């Protein structure tokens, strides 16, 4: 139910065209590749951070499991 409510607020086909047009007007055709490159670097950095956090959590979990096994 909540998923359907969330999807109702996303732009439809013609709204995407308007959004792209406004972005072109604001930034121009030459700046868009630079913006996308920066966005890609940001997403890559975010994914690396998430993966590092997962590794740290898994390592801590394994350490706790090892200490529990030693206590038993």
C-alpha positions in Angstrom: 0.0 0.0 0.0 2.8 2.4 1.0 4.7 1.5 -2.2 1.7 2.5 -4.4 1.4 5.8 -2.5 5.1 6.5 -3.0 4.8 5.7 -6.8 2.0 8.2 -7.2 4.3 11.1 -6.4 7.0 10.1 -9.1 7.0 12.1 -12.4 5.2 10.5 -15.4 6.6 10.4 -18.9 5.7 14.0 -20.0 6.9 15.4 -16.7 10.4 13.9 -17.3 10.6 15.8 -20.5 9.8 19.0 -18.8 12.4 18.3 -16.1 15.1 17.5 -18.7 14.2 20.7 -20.5 14.5 22.8 -17.4 17.9 21.2 -16.6 19.1 22.0 -20.1 18.0 25.7 -19.7 19.6 26.0 -16.3 23.0 24.4 -16.9 23.4 24.3 -20.7 24.5 21.4 -22.8 28.2 21.8 -22.0 27.9 21.6 -18.2 25.6 18.5 -18.1 28.4 15.9 -18.8 30.5 17.5 -16.0 27.5 17.4 -13.7 26.9 13.7 -14.5 30.6 12.9 -14.0 30.5 14.5 -10.6 27.2 12.7 -9.8 28.8 9.4 -10.8 31.8 10.0 -8.6 29.5 10.8 -5.7 27.4 7.7 -6.2 30.6 5.6 -6.4 32.0 7.1 -3.3 28.7 6.5 -1.4 28.6 2.8 -2.5 32.2 2.4 -1.3 31.3 3.9 2.0 28.3 1.6 2.4 30.4 -1.4 1.5 33.1 -0.4 4.0 30.4 0.0 6.7 29.0 -3.4 5.9 32.5 -5.0 6.2 33.1 -3.3 9.5 29.7 -4.6 10.8 30.4 -8.1 9.6 33.9 -8.1 11.1 32.5 -6.9 14.5 29.8 -9.6 14.3 32.4 -12.3 13.6 34.5 -11.1 16.5 31.5 -11.3 18.8 30.6 -14.7 17.5 34.2 -15.9 18.1 34.3 -14.6 21.7 30.9 -16.3 22.4 32.3 -19.6 21.1 35.4 -19.2 23.3 33.2 -18.6 26.4 31.2 -21.7 25.9 
